[in-house]
């Protein structure tokens, strides 16, 4: 076998597994997650994730939901009263839930959702931010954006294998 082919194969293999995340984040495929145990409003949580080189988590499939559920189970065990902010909100148009993204790049929440039964309900006409209610079995709920609670940050894994400094 040609030594150049062996080196190229090793190089490609290393690059496939060397996707790195910001410090203290867990890598799952091309995304990195961290459950932050710091109480913050939705807007504060979004800013804190941005400081870490991330954004609030976006969950678009059952497999992503399972990843986040696994992270929370490792952190809390099987049951916890803790709730976590995610990136969703309907504060632009009531009832139209969107992943808010960065720099105004919001997009509708379509396809996969994990709302708790009866949610979103905009209780008190003041619930405009999306949270994971761990006590609901890791289902989604709308809640008051100013409420201080934990949050989940998500960042892309660096496909070049460079350490992401957050």
Backbone as a ProteinNet text record, in pm:
[ID]
protein_1_A
[PRIMARY]
XXXXXXXXXXXXXXXXXXXXXXXXXXXXXXXXXXXXXXXXXXXXXXXXXXXXXXXXXXXXXXXXXXXXXXXXXXXXXXXXXXXXXXXXXXXXXXXXXXXXXXXXXXXXXXXXXXXXXXXXXXXXXXXXXXXXXXXXXXXXXXXXXXXXXXXXXXXXXXXXXXXXXX
[TERTIARY]
85.7	0	89.6	53.7	128.2	121.2	235.8	242.3	157.3	147.5	65.4	-82.1	-129.5	-268.9	-296.7	-202.3	-217.8	-225	-136	-135.4	-264.5	-310.3	-434.9	-552	-555.8	-662.8	-662.5	-545.4	-535.3	-579.3	-536.2	-572.4	-723.6	-787.8	-932.5	-1003.8	-955.2	-1016.4	-1006.9	-891.5	-873.2	-968.3	-982.2	-1071.2	-1216.8	-1257.1	-1395.5	-1430.8	-1334.5	-1364.9	-1317.4	-1248.6	-1187.3	-1273.1	-1401.3	-1488.1	-1490.2	-1447.4	-1439	-1547.4	-1574	-1679.1	-1617.9	-1695.2	-1648.9	-1626.9	-1540.2	-1508.1	-1634.9	-1642	-1750.9	-1878.1	-1875.8	-1989.2	-1972.5	-2084.6	-2084.9	-2111.3	-2029.8	-2051.1	-2142.6	-2239.2	-2326.7	-2339.7	-2269.3	-2270.3	-2204.9	-2277	-2221.8	-2261.4	-2323.2	-2367.3	-2308.4	-2295.8	-2242.8	-2348.1	-2363.9	-2466.5	-2406.9	-2464.6	-2432.2	-2556.4	-2593	-2701.2	-2638.2	-2680.9	-2622.6	-2710.4	-2652.6	-2724.4	-2709.2	-2751.6	-2743.7	-2879.6	-2937.4	-3070.4	-3062.2	-3137.8	-3136.4	-3270.7	-3309.1	-3427.4	-3394.3	-3494.8	-3471	-3368.8	-3386.1	-3294.3	-3153.6	-3142.7	-3010.6	-2946	-3024.7	-2972.4	-2919.7	-2992	-2949.4	-2815.9	-2802.4	-2676	-2562.1	-2589.2	-2484.6	-2439.7	-2532.2	-2493	-2405.7	-2444.1	-2365.1	-2223	-2206.6	-2072.8	-1989.7	-2055.6	-1986.3	-1964.2	-2001.8	-1987.3	-2099.6	-2215.1	-2327.7	-2456.2	-2568.3	-2699.9	-2788.4	-2906.2	-2998.9	-3029.6	-3055.5	-3073.2	-3197	-3181.6	-3287.5	-3302.2	-3422.8	-3446.2	-3541.5	-3490.4	-3569.2	-3596.3	-3566.5	-3593.7	-3603.4	-3663.3	-3673	-3534.2	-3439.8	-3304.3	-3235.3	-3256.1	-3200.2	-3266.1	-3396	-3466.9	-3408.8	-3379.8	-3322.3	-3183.6	-3105.6	-2972.9	-2987.1	-3074.6	-3095	-3150.3	-3243.3	-3297.8	-3187.1	-3097.2	-2985.4	-2894.2	-2866.4	-2782.7	-2849.4	-2979.6	-3051.4	-3061.7	-3079.2	-3085.5	-2951.6	-2841.7	-2709.9	-2688.3	-2744.2	-2727.1	-2816.6	-2940	-3039.5	-3092.2	-3065.6	-3132.1	-3264	-3354	-3476.2	-3584.1	-3584.2	-3688.9	-3624.6	-3667.9	-3616.5	-3717.7	-3729.3	-3818.4	-3753.9	-3632.1	-3559.3	-3620.7	-3624.4	-3670.5	-3557.4	-3558.3	-3448.8	-3503	-3449.6	-3484.8	-3426.3	-3503.2	-3455	-3474.5	-3440.8	-3436.9	-3573.2	-3679.5	-3808.5	-3881.2	-3960.9	-4041.7	-4154.7	-4261	-4367.5	-4387.7	-4282.7	-4303.2	-4310.4	-4274.4	-4291.7	-4439	-4502.5	-4645.3	-4702.2	-4798.7	-4858.6	-4907.6	-4864.3	-4907	-4823	-4733.3	-4643.4	-4505.8	-4480.3	-4355.4	-4241.9	-4129	-4012.1	-3886.5	-3789	-3653.3	-3593.8	-3548.3	-3510.1	-3373.8	-3282.9	-3154.1	-3074.8	-2975.7	-2890.2	-2913.6	-2893.1	-2899.7	-3030.9	-3141.7	-3271.8	-3302.3	-3223.1	-3244.4	-3339.1	-3460.3	-3555.4	-3618.4	-3668.6	-3739	-3850.8	-3959.6	-4072.4	-4033.4	-4095.1	-4080.4	-4179.3	-4126.2	-4209.7	-4159.8	-4238.4	-4196.6	-4203	-4088.9	-4083.8	-4114.8	-4202.6	-4225.3	-4248.4	-4233.3	-4253.7	-4332.4	-4437	-4518.1	-4586.1	-4592.5	-4672	-4818.6	-4902	-5045	-5102.7	-5179.8	-5241.3	-5150.4	-5028.5	-4932.5	-4906.8	-4868.7	-4857.7	-4996.3	-5009	-5140.2	-5139.8	-5023.2	-5012.4	-5090.1	-5073.9	-5144.1	-5116.1	-5220.2	-5205.8	-5170.5	-5180.6	-5146.1	-5004.5	-4913	-4777.9	-4671.2	-4700.6	-4602.7	-4556.8	-4434.3	-4386.3	-4251.4	-4197.8	-4067.5	-4077.7	-3998.7	-4006.3	-3909.5	-3961.9	-3879.4	-3900.6	-3801.3	-3818.2	-3855.7	-3967.9	-4011.7	-3964.7	-3857.8	-3804	-3904.5	-3981.6	-4082.3	-4198.7	-4212.7	-4317	-4266.8	-4150.7	-4094.7	-4020.4	-3951.9	-3873.7	-3963.6	-4074	-4161.6	-4154.6	-4205.6	-4198.9	-4318.6	-4293.2	-4395.5	-4365.4	-4468.6	-4444.7	-4445.9	-4360.5	-4349.6	-4311	-4323	-4290.4	-4141	-4106	-3966.2	-3879	-3937.1	-3858.3	-3827.2	-3890.5	-3865.3	-3719.8	-3656.7	-3516.1	-3510	-3441.2	-3423.6	-3300.6	-3271.2	-3157.2	-3178.9	-3078	-3090.9	-2994.4	-3021.7	-2937.6	-2879.7	-2746.7	-2678.1	-2642	-2636.3	-2599.5	-2504.5	-2400	-2303	-2271.3	-2230.7	-2186.8	-2049.9	-2028.3	-1894.8	-1807	-1681.7	-1589.1	-1544	-1585	-1549.1	-1400.7	-1326.8	-1183.2	-1100.7	-1167.7	-1095.7	-1026.6	-1057.5	-997.4	-1075.8	-1006.7	-1076.6	-1150.9	-1275.7	-1358.5	-1344.3	-1297.1	-1279.5	-1404	-1471.6	-1595.7	-1579.3
-118.3	0	123.7	221.7	346.2	423	469.7	543.5	670.8	734.2	854.4	826.1	710.5	671.7	645.6	580.2	552.8	683.1	776	904.8	981.1	980.1	1047.2	983.4	850.3	780.4	816.6	818.8	855.7	999.3	1087	1228.1	1246	1177.8	1188.5	1132.7	1021.9	962.7	1056.5	1117.7	1210.2	1327.7	1382.7	1496.6	1460.8	1337.4	1298.6	1290.6	1254.9	1241.4	1360.5	1454.6	1562.2	1688	1680	1797	1835.7	1955.3	1999	2100.3	2109.2	2196.6	2299.8	2404.8	2495.9	2418.3	2469.5	2403.7	2373	2252	2202.2	2166.6	2174.6	2132.7	1985.4	1916.2	1777.2	1774.1	1697.9	1686.2	1568.8	1593.6	1489.7	1517.1	1439.3	1462.2	1595.2	1680	1809.4	1922.5	1888	1990.3	1965.6	2072.8	2068.2	2128	2068.4	2112.4	2130.8	2224.7	2237.7	2285.1	2211.7	2253.4	2342.9	2467.7	2567.4	2580.2	2554.6	2565.1	2703	2803.4	2942.6	3004	3073.4	3130.3	3260.2	3264.6	3381.3	3391.5	3514.1	3532	3474.9	3463.6	3410.4	3497	3629.3	3719.8	3712.4	3706.7	3693.7	3561.1	3454.2	3322.7	3324.8	3388.9	3398.9	3472.3	3583.4	3659.4	3576.8	3504.4	3422.5	3310.5	3247.4	3146.5	3210.2	3329.5	3398.8	3425.2	3462.8	3485.5	3357.8	3242.4	3113.1	3064.6	3145.8	3105.5	3013.6	3024.7	2935.4	3017.1	2948.4	3010.9	2918.2	2962.6	2872.9	2754.3	2639	2515	2517.9	2454.5	2432.5	2281.4	2230.5	2086.4	2063	1995.2	1976.1	1830.3	1739.4	1597.8	1522.3	1404	1319.6	1278.7	1260.2	1221.8	1335.9	1460.8	1574.9	1587.8	1562.6	1566.5	1461.1	1342.6	1234.4	1271.7	1342.2	1387.5	1482.6	1581.8	1679.3	1609.5	1517.8	1443.3	1365.5	1303.9	1231.2	1322.1	1440.3	1537.3	1575.5	1602.7	1642.4	1527	1405	1289.4	1267.3	1285.5	1272	1381.6	1498.5	1611.1	1599	1552.3	1555.3	1419.5	1314	1187.2	1181.7	1096.5	1074.1	1180.4	1249.1	1348.5	1473.5	1589.2	1715.3	1825.2	1921.6	2034.5	2141	2117.1	2217.5	2235.1	2358.6	2391.7	2461.9	2453.8	2506.6	2583.8	2705.2	2782.7	2717.9	2726.3	2692.9	2816.6	2807.6	2925	2969.7	2897.3	2930.6	3044.1	3117.6	3226.8	3258.6	3317.6	3370.3	3519.4	3588.6	3730	3818.5	3769.7	3850.3	3854.1	3736.4	3724.5	3618.2	3656.6	3563	3436.9	3323.1	3193.8	3140.1	3221.5	3175.8	3151.1	3026.7	2991.5	2982.6	3045.2	3051.7	3019.3	2958.7	2952.3	3088.1	3159.3	3299.1	3317.8	3222.1	3231.5	3352.8	3386.4	3501.2	3611.8	3734.6	3851.1	3860.5	3827.8	3839.9	3731.5	3626.1	3517	3411.9	3451.8	3356.3	3273.1	3155.3	3069.3	2996.8	2963.7	2898.7	2762.6	2728.8	2594.1	2507	2423.4	2334.3	2192	2097.8	1958.2	1911.9	1874.5	1815.3	1917.3	1880.5	1955.7	1854.5	1899	1811.6	1885.5	1956.4	2031.7	1937.5	1977.6	1906	1916.1	1819.9	1829.6	1963.6	2028.3	2156.8	2276.6	2254.3	2363	2383	2502	2624.5	2682.5	2745.4	2799	2948.5	3012.2	3155.5	3195.1	3117.4	3144.2	3286.5	3355.9	3493.4	3589.6	3545.9	3626.8	3682.2	3606.1	3657.2	3548.7	3439.8	3332.3	3327.9	3375.1	3390.1	3324.4	3251.4	3187.9	3038.4	2961.7	2816.1	2759.8	2673.3	2605.9	2455.6	2381.5	2238.4	2224	2160.2	2129.4	1988.3	1978.7	1846.5	1766.8	1834.6	1765.9	1714.1	1763.1	1716	1599.7	1544.6	1437.3	1491	1602	1668.8	1707.6	1771.6	1824.8	1976.9	2036.5	2180.9	2249	2373.4	2456	2601.2	2683.8	2827.7	2888.3	2988.1	3047.2	3193.8	3265.2	3408.1	3428.6	3509.7	3528.8	3590	3665.2	3729.6	3637.3	3520.4	3424.3	3377.5	3366.8	3324.4	3173	3108.5	2963.7	2921.2	2792.5	2735.5	2745.3	2708.4	2713.2	2614.5	2582.8	2490.6	2566.1	2566.1	2628.5	2521.6	2563.3	2474	2549.2	2481.4	2539.6	2436.4	2481.6	2383.9	2329.6	2200.5	2144.1	2196.7	2224	2273.5	2155.8	2152.6	2039.4	2033.4	2141	2142.1	2092	2056.7	2004	2110.1	2237	2344.1	2360.7	2383.3	2405.4	2537.1	2535.1	2655.2	2720.8	2843.3	2914.6	2998	2972.8	3044.9	3138
0	0	0	-72.4	-84.3	47.8	98	225.3	221.2	105	91	113.3	66.1	85.1	232.6	302.5	445.2	523.9	495.2	565.3	537.8	412.3	378.1	453.2	461.1	532.8	680.6	742.4	883.9	903.8	815.1	825.4	815.7	720.2	706.2	828.2	883.3	1002.1	1121	1140.5	1252.3	1238.7	1117.7	1098.8	1124.5	1095.9	1118.1	1265.8	1350.6	1492.6	1575.5	1512.9	1589.5	1598.6	1566.5	1581.8	1729	1757.4	1896.6	1929.8	2057.1	2109.5	2203.3	2234.5	2339.2	2468.8	2552.3	2679.1	2759.1	2814.6	2899.6	2822.3	2689.8	2607.9	2571.4	2549.4	2503.8	2355	2281.8	2137.3	2108.2	2020	1967.1	1818.2	1737.6	1593.7	1561.6	1492.4	1451.4	1545.8	1659.4	1754.2	1892	1966.7	2102.9	2196	2314.1	2408.4	2546.9	2621.5	2762.8	2837.8	2942.9	3032.5	3138.1	3142.3	3231.5	3356.1	3472	3598.8	3659.4	3585.5	3628.7	3599.9	3694.7	3675.2	3596.3	3485.7	3397.8	3327	3291.5	3206.9	3068.5	2981.9	2847.5	2773.4	2777.4	2706.8	2765.6	2897.6	2961.1	2922.7	2920.6	2883.4	2740.5	2651.5	2511.1	2502.3	2575.5	2575	2634.2	2742.9	2805.3	2712.3	2641.9	2543.1	2435	2387.5	2285.2	2332.5	2459.2	2515.4	2509	2523.3	2517.6	2374.3	2275.6	2136.2	2091.6	2155.3	2128.7	2121.3	2119.6	2126.8	2208.8	2244.4	2312.7	2221	2280.3	2205.1	2116.1	2000.1	1902.7	1889.1	1906.4	1895.8	1779.4	1676.2	1554.6	1519.9	1612.5	1586.3	1718.3	1711.3	1830.5	1878.4	1786.5	1828.5	1902.6	1859.3	1932.6	2069.5	2076	2204.5	2298.8	2245	2326.7	2377.9	2296.8	2340	2458.3	2445	2552.7	2676.8	2658.1	2771.7	2842.8	2766.5	2826.4	2907	2854.2	2925.8	3057.8	3053.9	3175.3	3274.6	3226.4	3317.7	3387.2	3313.6	3377	3480.8	3455.5	3547.5	3670.6	3652.2	3759.7	3804.2	3732.9	3761.6	3686.7	3730.6	3653.7	3674.7	3787.5	3814.5	3873.4	3826	3878.5	3851.5	3941.1	3915.9	3826.4	3781	3703.2	3563.9	3517.4	3382.6	3309.5	3176.8	3095.9	2976.5	2956.6	2837.8	2713.2	2603	2469.5	2382.6	2254.6	2167.4	2113.3	2139.2	2080.4	2149.6	2069.8	2123.2	2025.3	2079.1	1992.3	2018.6	2064.4	2095.6	1972.3	1853.5	1731.8	1691.2	1688.8	1658.2	1751.2	1833	1929.3	1858.8	1911.5	1859.3	1745.3	1689.6	1582.6	1643.5	1679.7	1747.1	1647.5	1686.2	1598.6	1677.9	1610.5	1663.9	1633.4	1735.6	1717.9	1652.6	1666.5	1599.6	1643.8	1562.8	1592	1490.4	1531.1	1442.9	1365.3	1430	1365.1	1263.8	1259.1	1163.4	1220.5	1252.2	1309.5	1198.3	1237.4	1142.9	1217.5	1148	1214.9	1273.1	1384.9	1440.2	1363.8	1276.9	1196.2	1214.5	1173.8	1184.9	1328.6	1383.4	1516.6	1626.1	1718.1	1842	1954	2076.4	2192.5	2300.6	2259.2	2354.5	2453.3	2578.6	2678	2637.8	2677.3	2645	2691.9	2603.6	2636.5	2618	2572	2552.4	2402.8	2362	2442	2470.6	2588	2625.6	2656	2657.2	2684.4	2810.2	2916.7	3043	3089.8	3128.7	3174.2	3062.8	2938.4	2820.4	2829.1	2894.4	2915	2900.4	2829.6	2813.7	2668.2	2644.8	2507.9	2481.6	2578.7	2559.8	2587.2	2513.5	2518.6	2621.5	2705.8	2805.1	2794.5	2841.3	2863.8	3009.8	3033.8	3170	3200.9	3275.1	3307.7	3389.2	3474.1	3555.9	3471.2	3348.2	3256.4	3171.3	3202.9	3121.3	3000.9	3018.2	2913.6	2796.2	2826.5	2723.5	2724.3	2616.6	2599.4	2665.1	2705.9	2768	2732.8	2720.5	2707.4	2847	2866.9	3000	2988.7	3100.7	3105.9	3083.2	2985.8	2945	3054	3145	3250.4	3367.5	3371	3479.1	3472.8	3587.5	3593.6	3611.9	3519.8	3528.7	3449.9	3454.2	3383.1	3232.3	3155.3	3009.9	2945.5	2820	2743.9	2625.9	2617.3	2504.7	2401.8	2276.7	2166.9	2075.4	2032.1	1939.5	1832.5	1714.5	1614.5	1653.1	1628.9	1648.1	1535.8	1565.7	1464.3	1377.8	1250.1	1164.6	1130.8	1157.6	1128.9	1245.7	1355.1	1470.2	1552.5	1528	1607.1	1735.8	1845.2	1971.2	1963.1	2004.5	2003.9	2139.7	2142	2268	2290.8	2402.4	2430.8	2545.3
[MASK]
++++++++++++++++++++++++++++++++++++++++++++++++++++++++++++++++++++++++++++++++++++++++++++++++++++++++++++++++++++++++++++++++++++++++++++++++++++++++++++++++++++++

